[in-house]
Amino acid sequence: MTRAAVLGAGSWGTAFAKVLADAGTKVTLLARRPELVEAICTGRENPDYLPGIRLPDAVLATGDAQEALDGADIVVLAVPSQSLRENLGRWAALVPPDASLLSLMKGIELGTTKRMSEVICEVTGAGAERVAALSGPNLAREIAEEQPAATVIACTDTDRAEALQAACHTSYFRPYTNPDLVGCELGGAVKNVIALAAGIAAGLGFGDNTRASLITRGLAETARLGLALGAELTTFAGLAGLGDLVATCSSPLSRNRTFGEKLGRGMSLDEIERSTRQTAEGVKSCRSVLDLARAHDVYVPITEAVVRVCHEGVPPAAMVKEIMTREAKPE
């Protein structure tokens, strides 16, 4: 039986552990807090992140990284993107040498502008062919409730991608493979930033036309950056591009959209962060996405506007005006 270690017991890590177990994979879930380990092992539930969802008996939980990683064929990384380097530095020596490394994270590292797969390779010394990323319209709560969803597993090694696909394919979760790791990772990272903008617009009281415009122009922004980095244009029309972007910009289950909506309603960054235990990746990643775009001379006006609201004190209403009054140009 294939064995997986899921490192990170937040909502998506826990939901994906359930998917793996339902697909017939034996899973050990690494949780940081002893009380969460106890709740999962005895109550079959993660009450902090997925209350009311029963986890399969095949999902074990531990606070010991060595126990989680021992004999793992698949190592799933499900921690906040900006904490990956620190966490993985503690775990790297315990990772089995032939294990596939699967990233569930959607962000660009601050300071280095590296994608998560690049950080994984750098910290572990793993070859790029061992590293994959999973991305798509995958809201954790809906998947945990077994609502039908599809996703993309991106890896440069086709055989490894297909093995990962088999390890998480269930009646409600349908994974596709794609060799375009760069495009899939960028789609996942930039959509969080666009979702913040969509949430801000909703918080200001704007409706469907505004959201659709932001989704469409946000997709164009993402594709421009992706092409500059060598991604395939078709990736952005697929699940890891448009699919993920639509779900994240539209759903109240989206942490980034919800965070943006609170900004649009007048709450400060600090007030919102104090009111939630969930991580809105786009708040930090918007700066690294902008740095990456500037390094490749790519124009990303929505990302620039989100950075100005989140980190430069620009009022949300001024952000909308800034975007709408730019010089007119062909689509």
N, C-alpha and C positions, 0 to 999 in steps of 0.2 A: 504493500500500500504506500502511495506517495505521502510524504510527511511535510507539513508546512509549519513554519514559525511566523507568526504575525506579531511584529514588534510595534506596539502602540494600540491601546485599548480604548481609543476614542470612538465616536459614532461610526466612522467609515471603516476603521480597522476591525471593530467588532462585527459590523454587518458583513464585511468580506470574509471574516473567519467563519461566519455562518454559511456563506455561499460555498466556501471550500469544503466544509464538512458535509453540506447537502450534496455536493458533487462526489463524495466518497473519499475525500482527502482527510487524513488525520491532522488535527490542528492543535498547536499550542499557542495561546495568546499571552503575550507578555504585557502585564499591567504594572504600573509604577506603584500604586497604593495597595497595601495589604488588604484593606477592607473591600476593595474592588475585586481582588483575587478571590476572596472568601465568598462574595456575593455571586460571582460567576460559577464557582465550583459547587456551592451548596444550593443556591437558588436558581441556577441556570438562567441568569438575567444580568445585564449590565444596567443597573438602575439609574446611573448617572447620565448615560448617553442614549440608551435605547430602552427606556422603561416599558414593560409590558410585552417585550419580545422574548420568547423562550429560545434559548440557545441549544443546539443539538448536544447530545451527550459526547459526541466526538470532539467537541471544543473543550480543551482543558485550559486552565489559566495558571499562571505562575508569576512570581515577582523576580525569579532567578533567570537571568539571560542565558547562562550556560545550560540550564535545564531546557529552556525553550529552543535553543539552537542545536542541541545535541542530535545529530543524525538527520537534520532537516535537508530535504531535497530542494525546497523552495523557501526563501527568506523574503517575507513581505515587509516592506518598510512603510509605516503608516503614522509617522510623527509629523508635527508641524515642520514645514520646509526649512524655516530659518533655524531650527534646532537640530537638523539632520546631522551636520558635521560633528557637533559635540556628542550627540548620542551614539552615532555610528563609530566614533573614535573609541568608545568604551566597549563596543560589541565586536569590532572588526576581527580581533584575534580569535573569536569564538565561532565565526562563520565557517561552515564546512567548505573545503577548497573547491568542490565541484557544484555547489548549490547555485541555483538560479536566483538572482536578486531582482525582485519585482517592486517597483516604486508605485505607491498609490498617491504620492504627493504632487501637488500642483503649485509650483512656485519657482522663482529664480532667486538664487542666493544673493543676499546683499553683500556688496563689497567686491565680490568676484564675478558677478553676473553669470555664474555657471548654472546650467540646468541640473536637476536632481541626479540624473544618470551620470553626469560628469563628476559630481561630488562623490557619488558612490564609488566610481572607479578610482578616484584619487585617494579616498580614505582607505578602501579595502585592498587596493592593488589588483582588483578583478579586471579581466579583459572586457572590452566593450561588448563582446558577444554574449557575456553572461548576464548582462543587465537589460531589463525590460521595464516598460512603463505601462500602466493601465489607466485609460482615460476615456470618458464618455459621459453621457447624461445619466449620472449615477448618484442620485440623492439617497443618502444612506437609509433614511427611515423607510422610504418606499421599497427599497430592495430588501430590507429586513422584513417587511410585511409581505414579501414575495410577489410584489407587483411586477409585471413583465418589463424587462429593461435589456438593453444591449450595450456593449462596450467594445473597446479596442485594446488589444495587447500588442504593443509595439516593441519589436526587437530586431536587431540586424541578423540574428541567427534564426532562420525559419523553423528549424526543428525544435529549438528551444521555445519559440513562440507557440508552436502547436502543442507542445507538452504542457505549457502553462494554460493554454486554452482548454485542454482536456481536464485539467485539475480544477477548473472553476465553472464548467458548463453545466447548468441545471435547467430544469423545466421553466424557470422564471428569469434566468440570467444567461444571456447569449453573448459570448465573446467572439469577436472577429480578430484576425491577425493583420498586421501592417508592418512592413519593414522600415517605415519612416519614423524613427524614434524622435528626431528633432521636431518634426511637425506636430506629432502627438503631444509632446511635452510642452511645446510653446502654446498650442491650442488650450491646454489645461491651465497654464499659468496666466495667460493674458485674459482669458474669459472671466477670471475673478475680478480683474480690474474693470472690465466693461460692466460686469454685474453691479459693482459699486456705483458706477455712473447711472445705471438703470434704476437702482434703488434710490439714489439721490433724487432722480427725476420723479419717481413715484411719491417720495416724501414731500416733494414740492407741490404735489397735486396733479402732475401731468399724467396723461393716459397712454392708450395703446399706440397711437401714432408716434409718440416720443420714444417709447420703448422699442418699437420696431425699427425706427431710424437708428437708434443707438446700437441695436443688435447688428443691423446691416453694415453700418459704417465701422463698428467695432470688428466685425469679421474682416473687412477690408484692411483695417489696421493690422490685425493679427497676420493676415496672409502676406502683407508687404514685409513685415519683419521676418516671417518664416522663409520667404523666398530669398531674402538677403543672407540667411543662415544656411541655405541649402536644402530646405524642406520641399516637399512635393505640394503643388498647388491643390491637387485633388484631396489631400488630407483634410483641408480646411472646409471642404464641402461635406465631410463625413461626420461620423459620430463624435470623434475627438475634437472636431472643429465646431461646425454649426450645431450639431446635436447638443453638445455640452453647453454651448453658449446660450441657446434658447432656454434650456432647463434652468440654468443658473440665473439668468436674467429675469425669469418669469415666476419662479416658485417661491412661496413664502417659506419653504424649507431650506432655501439657499441662505447660508450664513452671510455671504458677501452682499447679496441683494438686501437682506434684512438690515445689515449694518449700514448700508448706504441709505436705506429708507429712514433710519433714525437720524443720520446726518442731515438729510433733507428736511426733517421735521424740527431741526434746531438743536439736537443734542450734540455735545462736544465729543471728541474722540475719547477722552479720558472717561467721561460718563458712560459711554457705550461699553468700553472695555471692562469697566467695573461691574457692569450689569449682566455679563455673560461669561460662561466658562469655555465657550466654543471659540475656535480660532478662525477669524476671517482673513484668509491668506492674502487677499488682494491689498489689504491695508499696508502691509510691509512690502509685498512684492511689486506694488506699483512703482516704487522708487527704483528697484533693480531692473524692472522691465524698461523703464525710461532710460536708465543708464545703458542698457544693452542696445536699445534703439539708437541712441545718440552715437554710440561707438560704431554703429554700422550705417550712420547717416540716413536713418529711416524716420519718416514723419509720423508721429503717433499723437494726434491732438487730443483724443479722448483720455489717453493715459496721462498726458501732461496736465489736463484739467483736473483729473482725480488726484494727482500728486499735490496740486496747488490747494485743493480743498482739505485733504487729509494731513498735509505736512507743512503748509505755508499759510494757513489761516484764511484762505480765500472763502467768502461766503458761498454756499451752494448755488444761490440764485445768480451770482456773478459768474460761476462756472458755466451755467447754461448760456448766458449771454455771450460769454467768451467763445463758446463753441459755435453758436449760431451766427455770429457777426464776423466770422473769418472771411477772408477773400473768397468770392464765388469762383468755382472752377468746374471743369467737366468731371463727371462721375468716373 
